[in-house]
Amino acid sequence: MYVKELKDTEQYEAPNHQKCHSLRLAGFEEYGPKNFWVGRSQFLPGGGAGPDSSPLEKVYVIIQGSLTIKVDGDTKFANPGDTVFIPGGKEREIRNETNEVVIMHVVMPYPPKDS
């Protein structure tokens, strides 16, 4: 077992994200999970990501605030405690259309290794 304190997490730049502060909570380290990683994204009002797609599936867990999520043209709203699953290959866009900060956790498999 390993406990990583929030103060020890590393910031990273997520591609195609706007007004976003991202932290890697677990993964990509020698002692971390082998099949997935966990991030924490904080979106300022007006912030978001996409539209884009990835071959990797992802799960969002909304911790604080409300997020507008569009996947292949279908719009949903996610609130604290909600879990959002987005299959791989689907175009997604997420937006914080409120005046509050949105905090969510992201769980994703690692990208495939180049052979």
DSSP file (Angstrom, degrees, kcal/mol; ACC not computed):
  #  RESIDUE AA STRUCTURE BP1 BP2  ACC     N-H-->O    O-->H-N    N-H-->O    O-->H-N    TCO  KAPPA ALPHA  PHI   PSI    X-CA   Y-CA   Z-CA
    1    1 A M              0   0    0      0, 0.0     2,-0.4     0, 0.0    30,-0.0   0.000 360.0 360.0 360.0 146.1    0.0    0.0    0.0
    2    2 A Y        -     0   0    0     29,-0.0     2,-0.6     2,-0.0     0, 0.0  -0.993 360.0-156.4-139.9 132.0    1.1    3.5   -0.7
    3    3 A V        -     0   0    0     -2,-0.4     2,-0.6     2,-0.0     0, 0.0  -0.944   8.8-164.8-108.3 122.1   -0.6    6.8    0.4
    4    4 A K        -     0   0    0     -2,-0.6     2,-0.1    21,-0.1     5,-0.1  -0.932  16.1-138.2-107.0 117.9    0.2    9.8   -1.8
    5    5 A E    >   -     0   0    0     -2,-0.6     3,-2.3     1,-0.1     4,-0.3  -0.453  19.2-118.1 -76.1 148.0   -0.7   13.1   -0.1
    6    6 A L  G >  S+     0   0    0      1,-0.3     3,-1.6     2,-0.2    -1,-0.1   0.845 114.4  61.4 -53.3 -36.8   -2.4   15.8   -2.2
    7    7 A K  G 3  S+     0   0    0      1,-0.3    -1,-0.3     3,-0.0    -2,-0.0   0.698 102.1  53.6 -65.0 -18.0    0.6   18.1   -1.6
    8    8 A D  G <  S+     0   0    0     -3,-2.3    -1,-0.3     2,-0.1    -2,-0.2   0.392  84.0 111.4 -98.3   2.3    2.9   15.5   -3.3
    9    9 A T    <   -     0   0    0     -3,-1.6     2,-0.4    -4,-0.3    16,-0.1  -0.364  64.3-125.3 -75.6 158.4    0.9   15.3   -6.5
   10   10 A E  E     -A   24   0A   0     14,-0.9    14,-2.8    -2,-0.1     2,-0.2  -0.854  13.8-128.5-107.5 139.0    2.3   16.6   -9.8
   11   11 A Q  E     -A   23   0A   0     -2,-0.4     2,-0.3    12,-0.2    12,-0.2  -0.553  29.7-175.3 -77.3 147.3    0.6   19.1  -12.1
   12   12 A Y  E     -A   22   0A   0     10,-1.8     2,-0.7    -2,-0.2    10,-0.6  -0.977  27.5-117.4-141.6 157.6    0.3   18.2  -15.7
   13   13 A E        -     0   0    0     -2,-0.3     8,-0.1     8,-0.1    10,-0.0  -0.852  25.5-152.0 -95.9 116.6   -1.0   19.9  -18.9
   14   14 A A    >   -     0   0    0     -2,-0.7     3,-1.1     6,-0.1     6,-0.1  -0.764  26.4-111.2 -87.9 130.3   -4.0   18.1  -20.4
   15   15 A P  T 3  S+     0   0    0      0, 0.0    35,-0.1     0, 0.0     3,-0.1  -0.304  94.8   8.3 -63.5 143.4   -4.2   18.6  -24.2
   16   16 A N  T 3  S+     0   0    0      1,-0.2    34,-2.0    33,-0.1     2,-0.4   0.794  94.6 133.2  58.5  33.8   -7.1   20.7  -25.5
   17   17 A H  E <   - B   0  49A   0     -3,-1.1     2,-0.4    32,-0.2    32,-0.2  -0.915  39.3-157.9-111.1 141.9   -8.2   21.8  -22.0
   18   18 A Q  E     - B   0  48A   0     30,-3.2    30,-1.9    -2,-0.4    26,-0.1  -0.952  69.5  -1.2-123.4 141.0   -9.0   25.4  -21.3
   19   19 A K  E    S+     0   0A   0     -2,-0.4    25,-2.4    28,-0.2     2,-0.4   0.920  99.1 138.9  49.2  51.5   -9.0   27.2  -17.9
   20   20 A C  E     - B   0  43A   0     23,-0.2     2,-0.5    -3,-0.2    23,-0.2  -0.976  45.2-161.4-132.2 137.7   -8.1   23.9  -16.3
   21   21 A H  E     - B   0  42A   0     21,-2.2    21,-2.1    -2,-0.4     2,-0.4  -0.986  21.8-167.7-116.2 119.9   -5.7   22.9  -13.5
   22   22 A S  E     -AB  12  41A   0    -10,-0.6   -10,-1.8    -2,-0.5     2,-0.4  -0.902  10.2-172.6-118.3 138.9   -4.8   19.2  -13.6
   23   23 A L  E     -AB  11  40A   0     17,-2.4    17,-2.6    -2,-0.4     2,-0.8  -0.971  23.7-132.4-124.8 141.2   -3.1   17.0  -11.0
   24   24 A R  E     +AB  10  39A   0    -14,-2.8   -14,-0.9    -2,-0.4    15,-0.2  -0.847  25.7 178.1 -92.2 108.7   -2.0   13.4  -11.4
   25   25 A L  E     -     0   0A   0     13,-1.8     2,-0.3    -2,-0.8    14,-0.2   0.891  65.7  -2.4 -79.3 -41.8   -3.3   11.7   -8.2
   26   26 A A  E    S+ B   0  38A   0     12,-1.9    12,-3.0     6,-0.0    -1,-0.3  -0.991  97.9  50.2-153.1 142.9   -2.1    8.1   -9.0
   27   27 A G        +     0   0    0     -2,-0.3    10,-0.1    10,-0.2     3,-0.1  -0.275  68.1  68.1 113.6 161.3   -0.4    6.4  -11.9
   28   28 A F  S    S+     0   0    0      5,-0.4     2,-0.3     1,-0.3     6,-0.1   0.665  83.8 104.7  64.2  19.3    2.6    6.8  -14.1
   29   29 A E  S >  S-     0   0    0      4,-0.2     3,-1.5     1,-0.1    -1,-0.3  -0.903  84.1-111.4-125.9 160.6    4.9    6.1  -11.1
   30   30 A E  T 3  S+     0   0    0     -2,-0.3    -1,-0.1     1,-0.3    -2,-0.1   0.826 117.0  38.5 -56.9 -36.7    6.8    3.0  -10.2
   31   31 A Y  T 3  S+     0   0    0     -4,-0.1    -1,-0.3    -3,-0.0     3,-0.1   0.332 101.9  94.4 -99.1   5.0    4.6    2.1   -7.1
   32   32 A G  S <  S-     0   0    0     -3,-1.5     5,-0.1     1,-0.2    -6,-0.0  -0.117  87.6 -52.9 -92.4-172.6    1.2    3.1   -8.7
   33   33 A P        -     0   0    0      0, 0.0    -5,-0.4     0, 0.0    -4,-0.2  -0.263  40.3-150.3 -61.1 147.4   -1.5    1.3  -10.5
   34   34 A K  S    S+     0   0    0      1,-0.1    76,-0.1    -7,-0.1     3,-0.1   0.660  88.1  37.0 -94.0 -19.3   -0.4   -0.8  -13.5
   35   35 A N  S    S+     0   0    0      1,-0.2    75,-0.8    74,-0.1     2,-0.3   0.569 120.0  12.4-113.6 -12.0   -3.6   -0.6  -15.6
   36   36 A F  E     - C   0 109A   0     73,-0.3     2,-0.3     2,-0.0    -8,-0.2  -0.953  58.3-138.1-155.8 168.4   -5.0    2.9  -15.1
   37   37 A W  E     - C   0 108A   0     71,-2.9    71,-2.1    -2,-0.3     2,-0.4  -0.928  12.4-140.9-133.2 161.6   -4.3    6.3  -13.8
   38   38 A V  E     -BC  26 107A   0    -12,-3.0   -12,-1.9    -2,-0.3   -13,-1.8  -0.986  19.9-179.5-128.3 129.6   -6.3    8.8  -11.8
   39   39 A G  E     -BC  24 106A   0     67,-2.8    67,-2.5    -2,-0.4     2,-0.4  -0.793  20.8-140.2-122.5 167.1   -6.3   12.6  -12.2
   40   40 A R  E     -BC  23 105A   0    -17,-2.6   -17,-2.4    -2,-0.3     2,-0.4  -0.991  19.2-168.3-128.6 121.0   -8.0   15.6  -10.7
   41   41 A S  E     -BC  22 104A   0     63,-3.0    63,-2.5    -2,-0.4     2,-0.5  -0.923   6.7-165.8-113.7 135.6   -9.2   18.4  -12.9
   42   42 A Q  E     -BC  21 103A   0    -21,-2.1   -21,-2.2    -2,-0.4     2,-0.5  -0.974   9.3-163.7-121.0 116.6  -10.4   21.8  -11.7
   43   43 A F  E     -BC  20 102A   0     59,-2.7    59,-2.4    -2,-0.5   -23,-0.2  -0.881   8.9-144.6-105.2 123.7  -12.2   23.9  -14.3
   44   44 A L  E >   -     0   0A   0    -25,-2.4     3,-2.7    -2,-0.5    52,-0.2  -0.341  49.4 -68.5 -71.1 163.1  -12.7   27.6  -13.8
   45   45 A P  E 3  S+     0   0A   0      0, 0.0    -1,-0.2     0, 0.0    52,-0.2  -0.317 129.1  20.6 -52.5 134.4  -15.9   29.2  -15.0
   46   46 A G  E 3  S+     0   0A   0     50,-2.6    51,-0.1    52,-0.3    53,-0.1   0.334 101.4 124.0  84.6  -7.0  -15.9   29.1  -18.8
   47   47 A G  E <   +     0   0A   0     -3,-2.7    49,-2.9   -28,-0.2     2,-0.3  -0.274  25.8 126.1 -81.2 170.2  -13.3   26.3  -18.8
   48   48 A G  E     -BD  18  95A   0    -30,-1.9   -30,-3.2    47,-0.2     2,-0.3  -0.986  44.3-100.1 171.5-164.7  -13.6   22.9  -20.5
   49   49 A A  E     -BD  17  94A   0     45,-2.3    45,-2.3    -2,-0.3   -32,-0.2  -0.993  49.7 -39.9-148.6 148.8  -12.1   20.4  -22.8
   50   50 A G  E     -     0   0A   0    -34,-2.0    43,-0.2    -2,-0.3     2,-0.1  -0.308  19.4-137.9  84.2-168.7  -12.6   19.4  -26.4
   51   51 A P  E    S+     0   0A   0      0, 0.0     2,-0.3     0, 0.0    -1,-0.3   0.328  79.2 106.1 -74.5 138.1  -14.3   18.8  -28.6
   52   52 A D  E     - D   0  92A   0     40,-1.9    40,-3.1    -3,-0.2     2,-0.3  -0.953  53.9-129.4-164.1 177.3  -12.1   15.8  -29.4
   53   53 A S        -     0   0    0     -2,-0.3    38,-0.2    38,-0.2    35,-0.1  -0.942  10.5-164.3-137.6 161.3  -12.0   12.1  -29.1
   54   54 A S        -     0   0    0     36,-0.5    35,-4.2    -2,-0.3    36,-0.3  -0.981  29.0-129.3-140.4 147.8   -9.7    9.4  -27.8
   55   55 A P  S    S+     0   0    0      0, 0.0     2,-0.4     0, 0.0    33,-0.2   0.634  88.2  88.3 -71.9 -10.2   -9.5    5.7  -28.4
   56   56 A L  S    S-     0   0    0     32,-0.1    33,-0.2    31,-0.1    -2,-0.2  -0.705  77.6-128.7 -94.2 137.5   -9.4    5.3  -24.6
   57   57 A E        -     0   0    0     -2,-0.4     2,-0.3    31,-0.2    -1,-0.0  -0.400  29.7-167.1 -73.4 159.9  -12.5    5.0  -22.4
   58   58 A K  E     -E   86   0A   0     28,-2.1    28,-2.8    50,-0.1     2,-0.4  -0.989  17.2-148.9-149.1 155.1  -12.7    7.3  -19.4
   59   59 A V  E     -EF  85 107A   0     48,-2.0    48,-2.5    -2,-0.3     2,-0.4  -0.995  10.5-162.3-125.9 131.5  -14.7    7.8  -16.2
   60   60 A Y  E     -EF  84 106A   0     24,-2.8    24,-2.9    -2,-0.4     2,-0.5  -0.933   1.2-164.8-109.4 137.0  -15.4   11.2  -14.6
   61   61 A V  E     -EF  83 105A   0     44,-2.5    44,-2.5    -2,-0.4     2,-0.5  -0.975  18.6-139.3-119.7 115.0  -16.5   11.5  -11.0
   62   62 A I  E     + F   0 104A   0     20,-2.5    19,-3.1    -2,-0.5    42,-0.2  -0.618  28.0 170.0 -79.8 123.1  -17.9   15.0  -10.2
   63   63 A I  E     +     0   0A   0     40,-2.7     2,-0.3    -2,-0.5    41,-0.2   0.815  66.5   5.9 -98.2 -42.3  -16.7   16.2   -6.8
   64   64 A Q  E    S+ F   0 103A   0     39,-1.9    39,-2.1    16,-0.1    -1,-0.4  -0.998 107.3   7.8-147.6 140.7  -17.8   19.8   -6.9
   65   65 A G  S    S-     0   0    0     -2,-0.3     2,-0.4    37,-0.2    37,-0.1  -0.169  81.7 -71.7  85.0-178.1  -19.9   22.0   -9.2
   66   66 A S        -     0   0    0     13,-0.2     2,-0.4    34,-0.1    31,-0.3  -0.967  39.9-161.4-123.9 135.2  -21.9   21.1  -12.3
   67   67 A L  E     -G   78   0A   0     11,-2.6    11,-2.7    -2,-0.4     2,-0.5  -0.937  13.1-141.1-121.1 135.9  -20.5   20.1  -15.7
   68   68 A T  E     -GH  77  95A   0     27,-2.9    27,-2.6    -2,-0.4     2,-0.4  -0.849  24.9-169.9 -93.1 127.9  -22.1   20.2  -19.1
   69   69 A I  E     -GH  76  94A   0      7,-2.9     7,-2.7    -2,-0.5     2,-0.5  -0.978  10.5-170.6-126.3 127.2  -21.0   17.1  -21.1
   70   70 A K  E     +GH  75  93A   0     23,-3.1    23,-2.4    -2,-0.4     2,-0.4  -0.975   6.5 177.7-116.6 126.1  -21.6   16.5  -24.8
   71   71 A V  E >  S-GH  74  92A   0      3,-2.4     3,-2.2    -2,-0.5    21,-0.2  -0.979  74.4 -22.8-129.4 118.6  -20.9   13.1  -26.3
   72   72 A D  T 3  S-     0   0    0     19,-2.4    20,-0.1    -2,-0.4    -1,-0.1   0.866 128.9 -48.7  48.0  42.5  -21.6   12.5  -30.0
   73   73 A G  T 3  S+     0   0    0      1,-0.2     2,-0.5    18,-0.2    -1,-0.3   0.322 112.2 119.1  86.3  -8.1  -24.2   15.3  -29.9
   74   74 A D  E <   -G   71   0A   0     -3,-2.2    -3,-2.4     2,-0.0     2,-0.4  -0.828  50.8-153.2 -94.4 123.6  -26.0   14.2  -26.8
   75   75 A T  E     +G   70   0A   0     -2,-0.5     2,-0.3    -5,-0.2    -5,-0.2  -0.832  19.8 167.1-103.3 132.8  -25.9   16.8  -23.9
   76   76 A K  E     -G   69   0A   0     -7,-2.7    -7,-2.9    -2,-0.4     2,-0.4  -0.918  27.4-132.8-134.7 161.9  -26.1   15.8  -20.2
   77   77 A F  E     -G   68   0A   0     -2,-0.3     2,-0.4    -9,-0.2    -9,-0.2  -0.971  17.3-160.5-118.4 132.8  -25.4   17.6  -17.0
   78   78 A A  E     -G   67   0A   0    -11,-2.7   -11,-2.6    -2,-0.4     3,-0.1  -0.938   9.5-174.2-117.6 137.2  -23.4   16.1  -14.2
   79   79 A N    >   -     0   0    0     -2,-0.4     3,-2.7   -13,-0.2   -17,-0.3  -0.690  44.2 -52.6-123.0 171.3  -23.5   17.2  -10.6
   80   80 A P  T 3  S+     0   0    0      0, 0.0   -17,-0.2     0, 0.0    -1,-0.1  -0.173 126.7  19.6 -51.2 132.4  -21.6   16.3   -7.4
   81   81 A G  T 3  S+     0   0    0    -19,-3.1     2,-0.2     1,-0.3   -18,-0.1   0.201  95.6 125.7  91.8 -14.7  -21.6   12.6   -6.8
   82   82 A D    <   -     0   0    0     -3,-2.7   -20,-2.5   -20,-0.1     2,-0.4  -0.486  48.2-150.1 -77.7 147.9  -22.4   11.7  -10.4
   83   83 A T  E     -E   61   0A   0    -22,-0.2     2,-0.5    -2,-0.2   -22,-0.2  -0.974   7.9-162.1-118.1 132.5  -20.2    9.4  -12.4
   84   84 A V  E     -E   60   0A   0    -24,-2.9   -24,-2.8    -2,-0.4     2,-0.5  -0.965   1.1-162.7-118.7 125.6  -19.9    9.8  -16.2
   85   85 A F  E     -E   59   0A   0     -2,-0.5   -26,-0.2   -26,-0.2    -2,-0.0  -0.931   4.9-171.8-106.8 129.1  -18.6    7.0  -18.4
   86   86 A I  E     -E   58   0A   0    -28,-2.8   -28,-2.1    -2,-0.5     3,-0.1  -0.968  19.3-135.4-121.5 115.2  -17.4    7.9  -21.9
   87   87 A P    >   -     0   0    0      0, 0.0     3,-1.2     0, 0.0   -33,-0.2  -0.254  33.5 -91.2 -64.2 155.1  -16.6    5.0  -24.2
   88   88 A G  T 3  S+     0   0    0      1,-0.2   -31,-0.2   -33,-0.2   -32,-0.1  -0.333 109.2  28.7 -62.2 147.2  -13.4    5.1  -26.3
   89   89 A G  T 3  S+     0   0    0    -35,-4.2     2,-0.4     1,-0.3    -1,-0.2   0.382  88.4 124.4  84.3  -4.3  -13.7    6.7  -29.8
   90   90 A K    <   -     0   0    0     -3,-1.2   -36,-0.5   -36,-0.3     2,-0.4  -0.728  64.5-120.9 -91.5 136.8  -16.6    9.0  -28.9
   91   91 A E        -     0   0    0     -2,-0.4   -19,-2.4   -38,-0.2     2,-0.4  -0.621  39.9-177.6 -74.1 130.0  -16.3   12.7  -29.5
   92   92 A R  E     -DH  52  71A   0    -40,-3.1   -40,-1.9    -2,-0.4     2,-0.4  -0.964  20.0-175.5-133.2 149.0  -16.7   14.6  -26.2
   93   93 A E  E     - H   0  70A   0    -23,-2.4   -23,-3.1    -2,-0.4     2,-0.4  -0.992   8.3-167.8-138.2 132.8  -16.8   18.1  -25.1
   94   94 A I  E     +DH  49  69A   0    -45,-2.3   -45,-2.3    -2,-0.4     2,-0.4  -0.968   8.3 179.9-123.7 141.8  -17.0   19.2  -21.5
   95   95 A R  E     -DH  48  68A   0    -27,-2.6   -27,-2.9    -2,-0.4     2,-0.9  -0.999  30.0-140.8-142.0 140.3  -17.8   22.8  -20.3
   96   96 A N        +     0   0    0    -49,-2.9   -50,-2.6    -2,-0.4   -49,-0.2  -0.876  28.0 171.4 -95.3 100.7  -18.1   24.6  -17.0
   97   97 A E        +     0   0    0     -2,-0.9     2,-0.2   -31,-0.3    -1,-0.1   0.145  50.7  83.7 -97.4  18.5  -21.0   26.9  -17.8
   98   98 A T  S    S-     0   0    0    -32,-0.3   -52,-0.3     2,-0.3     4,-0.1  -0.495  85.8-115.5-110.1-178.9  -21.5   28.0  -14.2
   99   99 A N  S    S+     0   0    0     -2,-0.2     2,-0.3   -54,-0.1    -2,-0.0   0.205  90.4  83.1-100.3  12.7  -19.8   30.7  -12.1
  100  100 A E  S    S-     0   0    0    -34,-0.1     2,-0.3   -56,-0.1    -2,-0.3  -0.793  87.7-101.0-113.7 156.7  -18.4   28.1   -9.7
  101  101 A V        -     0   0    0     -2,-0.3     2,-0.5   -57,-0.1   -57,-0.2  -0.586  32.9-144.9 -74.0 137.0  -15.2   26.0   -9.9
  102  102 A V  E     -C   43   0A   0    -59,-2.4   -59,-2.7    -2,-0.3     2,-0.5  -0.909  14.0-169.4-103.0 130.6  -15.9   22.4  -11.1
  103  103 A I  E     +CF  42  64A   0    -39,-2.1   -40,-2.7    -2,-0.5   -39,-1.9  -0.982  13.9 164.4-118.9 129.8  -13.7   19.7   -9.6
  104  104 A M  E     -CF  41  62A   0    -63,-2.5   -63,-3.0    -2,-0.5     2,-0.4  -0.988  31.4-131.2-142.1 153.4  -13.7   16.2  -11.0
  105  105 A H  E     -CF  40  61A   0    -44,-2.5   -44,-2.5    -2,-0.3     2,-0.4  -0.824  21.2-153.8 -99.9 145.4  -11.6   13.0  -10.8
  106  106 A V  E     -CF  39  60A   0    -67,-2.5   -67,-2.8    -2,-0.4     2,-0.5  -0.973   7.4-168.3-122.4 131.1  -10.7   11.3  -14.1
  107  107 A V  E     +CF  38  59A   0    -48,-2.5   -48,-2.0    -2,-0.4   -69,-0.2  -0.986  20.4 158.4-121.0 124.7   -9.9    7.5  -14.3
  108  108 A M  E     -C   37   0A   0    -71,-2.1   -71,-2.9    -2,-0.5   -50,-0.1  -0.983  40.3-111.0-142.7 150.4   -8.4    6.3  -17.6
  109  109 A P  E     -C   36   0A   0      0, 0.0   -73,-0.3     0, 0.0   -74,-0.1  -0.400  50.2 -92.0 -70.5 160.5   -6.3    3.4  -18.8
  110  110 A Y        -     0   0    0    -75,-0.8     3,-0.1     1,-0.1   -76,-0.0  -0.415  47.6 -98.2 -67.5 150.1   -2.8    4.1  -19.8
  111  111 A P        -     0   0    0      0, 0.0    -1,-0.1     0, 0.0    -3,-0.0  -0.360  52.7 -88.7 -62.5 151.7   -2.2    4.9  -23.5
  112  112 A P        -     0   0    0      0, 0.0     2,-0.3     0, 0.0     3,-0.0  -0.333  43.9-115.5 -62.5 144.4   -1.0    1.9  -25.5
  113  113 A K        -     0   0    0     -3,-0.1     2,-0.2     1,-0.1    -3,-0.0  -0.611  29.7-110.2 -80.6 140.0    2.8    1.5  -25.6
  114  114 A D              0   0    0     -2,-0.3    -1,-0.1     1,-0.1     0, 0.0  -0.495 360.0 360.0 -68.0 135.8    4.5    1.8  -28.9
  115  115 A S              0   0    0     -2,-0.2    -1,-0.1    -3,-0.0    -2,-0.0   0.468 360.0 360.0 -82.7 360.0    5.8   -1.5  -30.1
